[in-house]
Amino acid sequence: MTIPVIDPFNITTDPNLSFLTAALNPITVQQELSKNLPQPLQKSNLCAIRVIRHKPGRRCLIEYNLTNPNHSTIPITLLGKVRAKGTDFKSYQLNQTLWHRGFIDNSNDGISIPEPIGVIPKFQMWLQRKVTGVTATNLLPQAKGIPLAKHIAEAIHKLHQAKISPQRRHTMADEVRILHERLPLVAQLKPQWENRLEKVLVGCDRVAAMTPEPQFLGIHRDFYSDQIIVDGTRLYLLDLDLYCQGNPGLDIGNFIGHITEQSLRTLGNPEALVDRENALTERFIQIAGEALIPAIQSYKTLTLVRHIYISTQFPKRCQFTETILELCEQRLAKHFNFFRM
């Protein structure tokens, strides 16, 4: 039987990923899977290979469809995460640790991660089981968006309480440094906004200086609604590649900043999903403590500022760039009033 191989990105022409020729060869893949998968899955047969994501020169994501050795009619899909600079053993080990600390598929709280399966060093790849469901991005605007937002707050708090201390740190200074790197690139595209962007950066510096840094915990650092798969009442946290020590308020503020941008771009009103934002914040504060309120407010504003740059990277979002800039100017003014309260 011919095993289909679908590679719309032609990744083997990427000079930094040329070693992946073997990862698209069904015979080699079957051999590596049989050698590196856990015992129950070693009897699986490869059915299809599909490259589903590619960041040129850096990484890609390959989907492997397998037969299920226990239930022949229920397929198994594994996601192979490849990094050009070498196998990401740290991310695999982190996911393994979380899996064994209560993030399994049948956890009582309905909060999980996709199961880490194994590592294939030959492909510079680690494997994770693909889960079914819908992203929170699609579900938050719907009727049950408020209870979903509360559950999301519980999910990220559970991650913060996992008691894993990574070596990497991300501070407020790092967050503002990124803005100082990105906004001048926007000014190059739109010179007429240069003075406005400079004032926004001054405002961001003031926000950073006024924000207390509570005790650092392990945080997601890239937490937004696309990073959550909802399968019924169960939530799966995805893409922990940036996991580091940081301010827990960053994850909530980042999530809310993305909701605001989504509301503006898809619903024409940045306040359209504010009840979801409030539900998320209120539930998180209930379980994590009021000391994080200033950090949440600050990171929410700084995330929205980062979206000024992000909007320029997608053709369909460029039309919203100035509107986001105007919103950031308004939010920065309100932010300083918040700190005076």
C-alpha positions as CSV (number, residue, x, y, z in Angstrom):
1,M,0.0,0.0,0.0
2,T,1.3,3.4,-0.9
3,I,1.6,5.8,2.0
4,P,0.8,9.4,1.0
5,V,3.4,12.1,1.9
6,I,2.0,15.6,1.7
7,D,4.5,18.5,2.0
8,P,3.0,21.8,0.7
9,F,6.0,23.7,2.1
10,N,8.7,21.6,0.3
11,I,10.7,21.5,3.6
12,T,13.6,19.4,2.2
13,T,14.6,22.5,0.1
14,D,15.1,24.4,3.4
15,P,18.9,24.2,3.9
16,N,18.6,24.2,7.6
17,L,16.1,21.3,7.5
18,S,17.5,19.2,4.7
19,F,18.0,16.3,7.3
20,L,14.2,15.9,7.2
21,T,14.3,14.0,3.9
22,A,14.4,10.9,6.2
23,A,11.4,12.2,8.2
24,L,9.3,12.1,5.0
25,N,10.4,8.7,3.9
26,P,7.7,6.2,5.0
27,I,10.1,3.3,5.3
28,T,12.6,5.2,7.5
29,V,9.8,6.8,9.5
30,Q,8.2,3.4,10.2
31,Q,11.6,2.1,11.4
32,E,12.2,5.0,13.7
33,L,8.6,4.9,15.1
34,S,9.0,1.2,15.9
35,K,12.3,1.9,17.6
36,N,11.4,5.0,19.6
37,L,7.7,4.8,20.5
38,P,6.5,3.3,23.8
39,Q,5.9,-0.4,23.7
40,P,2.1,-0.3,23.1
41,L,2.5,1.9,20.0
42,Q,5.5,0.1,18.4
43,K,3.0,-2.2,16.7
44,S,1.3,0.7,14.9
45,N,1.5,1.0,11.2
46,L,2.2,4.3,9.4
47,C,-0.7,5.5,7.3
48,A,0.2,9.0,6.1
49,I,2.7,11.8,6.5
50,R,1.7,15.5,6.3
51,V,3.8,18.6,6.9
52,I,1.4,21.1,8.5
53,R,3.6,24.0,9.6
54,H,7.0,25.4,8.6
55,K,9.0,28.4,9.9
56,P,11.8,28.7,7.3
57,G,15.2,28.0,8.7
58,R,13.9,27.4,12.2
59,R,11.3,24.6,12.7
60,C,8.4,22.6,11.4
61,L,5.6,20.4,12.4
62,I,4.9,17.0,10.8
63,E,1.8,15.0,11.4
64,Y,2.0,11.2,11.3
65,N,-1.2,9.1,11.0
66,L,-1.0,5.6,12.5
67,T,-3.2,2.7,12.9
68,N,-4.2,2.0,16.5
69,P,-3.0,-1.5,17.5
70,N,-5.8,-1.8,20.1
71,H,-8.7,-0.4,18.1
72,S,-8.1,-0.7,14.4
73,T,-11.0,1.7,13.5
74,I,-9.6,4.5,15.7
75,P,-6.5,6.1,14.2
76,I,-3.7,7.7,16.2
77,T,-2.2,11.0,15.1
78,L,1.2,12.1,16.4
79,L,2.7,15.6,15.9
80,G,6.4,15.6,15.4
81,K,8.0,18.9,16.5
82,V,11.3,19.6,14.7
83,R,13.8,22.3,15.6
84,A,16.7,23.2,13.2
85,K,19.2,23.9,16.0
86,G,18.7,20.5,17.5
87,T,16.2,18.3,19.3
88,D,14.2,20.2,21.9
89,F,14.8,17.8,24.8
90,K,13.9,20.4,27.4
91,S,10.3,20.9,26.0
92,Y,9.8,17.1,25.8
93,Q,11.0,16.7,29.4
94,L,8.9,19.6,30.6
95,N,5.8,18.1,29.0
96,Q,6.6,14.7,30.5
97,T,7.0,16.2,33.9
98,L,3.7,18.1,33.6
99,W,1.9,14.9,32.4
100,H,3.0,13.1,35.5
101,R,2.0,16.0,37.8
102,G,-1.7,15.9,37.0
103,F,-2.0,17.1,33.4
104,I,-3.0,13.6,32.2
105,D,-6.0,13.0,29.8
106,N,-8.4,12.0,32.6
107,S,-7.5,14.5,35.3
108,N,-10.4,15.3,37.6
109,D,-10.2,19.1,37.0
110,G,-10.5,18.8,33.2
111,I,-7.2,20.4,32.6
112,S,-4.6,18.5,30.5
113,I,-1.8,18.7,28.0
114,P,-1.5,16.5,24.9
115,E,0.4,13.3,25.9
116,P,4.2,13.5,25.2
117,I,5.1,10.2,23.3
118,G,8.8,10.1,22.6
119,V,11.9,11.5,20.9
120,I,13.4,10.7,17.5
121,P,16.9,12.2,17.6
122,K,17.6,11.3,14.0
123,F,14.8,13.7,12.9
124,Q,15.7,16.3,15.7
125,M,12.1,15.7,16.7
126,W,9.9,15.0,19.8
127,L,6.4,13.6,19.5
128,Q,3.1,14.5,21.1
129,R,-0.3,12.9,20.6
130,K,-2.7,15.2,18.7
131,V,-5.9,15.9,20.5
132,T,-9.3,16.6,19.2
133,G,-11.4,19.7,19.9
134,V,-11.8,23.4,19.0
135,T,-9.5,26.3,19.9
136,A,-10.7,28.7,22.6
137,T,-10.4,31.5,20.0
138,N,-13.5,30.1,18.3
139,L,-15.5,29.4,21.4
140,L,-14.9,32.5,23.6
141,P,-17.2,34.7,21.6
142,Q,-20.0,32.1,21.8
143,A,-22.7,31.7,24.4
144,K,-20.6,29.7,26.9
145,G,-17.7,32.1,26.6
146,I,-17.8,33.3,30.3
147,P,-17.7,29.9,32.0
148,L,-14.9,28.9,29.5
149,A,-12.9,32.0,30.5
150,K,-13.2,31.0,34.1
151,H,-12.0,27.5,33.4
152,I,-9.1,29.0,31.4
153,A,-8.1,31.0,34.5
154,E,-8.0,27.8,36.5
155,A,-6.0,26.1,33.8
156,I,-3.2,28.6,33.8
157,H,-3.1,28.8,37.6
158,K,-2.6,25.0,37.6
159,L,0.4,25.5,35.3
160,H,1.8,28.2,37.6
161,Q,1.4,25.8,40.6
162,A,3.2,22.9,38.9
163,K,6.4,23.7,40.9
164,I,8.7,23.4,38.0
165,S,11.6,25.9,38.0
166,P,13.1,26.4,34.5
167,Q,16.4,28.1,34.0
168,R,15.1,30.7,31.7
169,R,13.6,34.0,33.1
170,H,11.5,36.6,31.5
171,T,11.2,39.9,33.3
172,M,9.4,43.2,32.8
173,A,12.6,44.6,31.4
174,D,12.6,41.8,28.7
175,E,9.0,42.6,27.8
176,V,9.7,46.3,27.3
177,R,13.0,45.6,25.4
178,I,11.0,43.6,22.9
179,L,8.7,46.6,22.3
180,H,11.7,48.9,21.9
181,E,12.9,46.5,19.2
182,R,9.6,46.1,17.4
183,L,7.9,49.5,17.3
184,P,10.8,51.3,15.5
185,L,10.2,48.7,12.7
186,V,6.6,50.0,12.5
187,A,8.0,53.6,12.3
188,Q,10.0,52.6,9.3
189,L,6.8,51.5,7.6
190,K,4.8,54.5,8.7
191,P,7.2,57.5,9.3
192,Q,4.2,59.7,10.0
193,W,3.6,57.8,13.2
194,E,7.2,58.1,14.5
195,N,6.4,60.7,17.2
196,R,3.3,58.8,18.4
197,L,5.2,55.5,18.6
198,E,8.0,57.1,20.6
199,K,5.4,58.5,23.1
200,V,3.9,55.0,23.3
201,L,7.3,53.6,24.2
202,V,7.8,56.3,26.8
203,G,4.5,55.3,28.3
204,C,5.5,51.6,28.3
205,D,8.7,52.5,30.2
206,R,6.6,54.3,32.8
207,V,4.2,51.3,33.0
208,A,7.2,49.0,33.6
209,A,8.7,51.2,36.3
210,M,5.4,51.3,38.2
211,T,4.7,47.6,38.1
212,P,5.7,45.5,41.1
213,E,7.2,42.1,40.4
214,P,5.8,39.4,42.7
215,Q,7.4,36.1,43.2
216,F,8.3,34.4,39.9
217,L,6.7,31.1,39.0
218,G,6.8,28.9,35.9
219,I,4.7,30.6,33.3
220,H,3.6,29.8,29.7
221,R,4.8,33.2,28.4
222,D,2.8,32.9,25.1
223,F,-0.6,32.3,26.6
224,Y,-3.5,33.2,24.3
225,S,-6.7,31.6,23.1
226,D,-5.1,29.7,20.2
227,Q,-3.0,27.8,22.8
228,I,-6.0,26.1,24.2
229,I,-7.9,23.2,22.7
230,V,-11.4,22.7,24.1
231,D,-12.8,19.1,23.9
232,G,-16.1,19.1,25.7
233,T,-15.4,20.1,29.3
234,R,-11.7,19.4,29.0
235,L,-9.0,22.0,28.2
236,Y,-5.6,21.1,26.7
237,L,-2.7,23.6,27.1
238,L,-0.5,23.7,24.0
239,D,2.9,25.0,22.9
240,L,5.0,25.4,26.1
241,D,8.2,26.1,24.2
242,L,8.6,29.5,25.9
243,Y,7.9,28.2,29.4
244,C,10.1,30.1,31.8
245,Q,10.3,31.8,35.2
246,G,8.2,35.0,35.2
247,N,5.4,37.1,36.6
248,P,2.1,35.0,36.7
249,G,0.3,38.2,35.8
250,L,2.0,38.2,32.4
251,D,0.0,35.1,31.2
252,I,-3.4,36.6,32.2
253,G,-2.5,40.1,30.8
254,N,-1.2,38.6,27.6
255,F,-4.4,36.5,27.2
256,I,-6.6,39.5,27.7
257,G,-4.6,41.7,25.3
258,H,-5.2,39.1,22.6
259,I,-8.9,39.0,23.4
260,T,-9.1,42.7,23.0
261,E,-7.3,42.6,19.7
262,Q,-9.6,39.8,18.5
263,S,-12.6,41.8,19.6
264,L,-11.5,44.8,17.6
265,R,-10.5,42.9,14.5
266,T,-13.4,40.4,14.3
267,L,-16.3,42.2,16.0
268,G,-15.3,45.8,15.3
269,N,-15.3,46.8,19.0
270,P,-12.4,46.3,21.4
271,E,-15.0,46.1,24.3
272,A,-17.2,43.4,22.7
273,L,-15.7,40.5,24.8
274,V,-14.9,42.6,27.9
275,D,-17.2,40.3,30.0
276,R,-15.0,37.4,29.1
277,E,-11.9,39.4,30.0
278,N,-13.5,40.3,33.4
279,A,-14.5,36.7,34.1
280,L,-11.0,35.5,33.4
281,T,-9.4,38.1,35.6
282,E,-11.8,37.8,38.5
283,R,-11.5,34.0,38.6
284,F,-7.7,34.2,38.4
285,I,-7.6,36.7,41.2
286,Q,-9.9,34.6,43.4
287,I,-7.4,31.7,43.3
288,A,-4.1,33.5,42.8
289,G,-4.5,36.6,44.9
290,E,-5.1,40.3,44.5
291,A,-1.4,41.2,44.6
292,L,-1.3,40.3,40.9
293,I,-3.9,42.9,39.8
294,P,-1.3,45.6,38.9
295,A,0.8,43.2,36.9
296,I,-2.2,41.9,35.0
297,Q,-3.2,45.5,34.1
298,S,0.3,46.3,33.0
299,Y,0.9,43.2,30.8
300,K,-2.6,43.7,29.3
301,T,-1.5,47.1,28.1
302,L,1.9,46.0,26.9
303,T,0.5,43.1,25.0
304,L,-1.8,45.4,23.1
305,V,1.1,47.6,22.3
306,R,2.9,44.6,20.9
307,H,0.0,44.1,18.6
308,I,0.8,47.3,16.8
309,Y,3.8,45.5,15.4
310,I,2.1,42.1,15.0
311,S,-0.7,43.6,12.9
312,T,1.9,44.7,10.3
313,Q,3.1,41.1,9.8
314,F,-0.2,39.9,8.4
315,P,-1.8,41.4,5.2
316,K,-5.3,41.1,6.5
317,R,-4.5,42.9,9.8
318,C,-2.6,45.9,8.4
319,Q,-5.9,47.8,8.1
320,F,-6.2,47.7,11.9
321,T,-2.7,49.0,12.8
322,E,-3.6,52.6,13.4
323,T,-6.8,51.7,15.3
324,I,-4.7,49.6,17.6
325,L,-2.2,52.4,18.0
326,E,-5.1,54.8,18.9
327,L,-6.4,52.2,21.4
328,C,-3.0,51.9,23.0
329,E,-2.7,55.6,23.4
330,Q,-6.1,55.6,25.2
331,R,-5.2,52.6,27.4
332,L,-1.9,54.1,28.4
333,A,-3.6,57.2,29.7
334,K,-6.2,55.1,31.6
335,H,-3.4,52.9,32.9
336,F,-1.7,55.8,34.8
337,N,-5.0,56.7,36.3
338,F,-5.3,53.1,37.6
339,F,-2.0,53.4,39.4
340,R,-3.1,56.7,41.0
341,M,-6.1,55.1,42.6
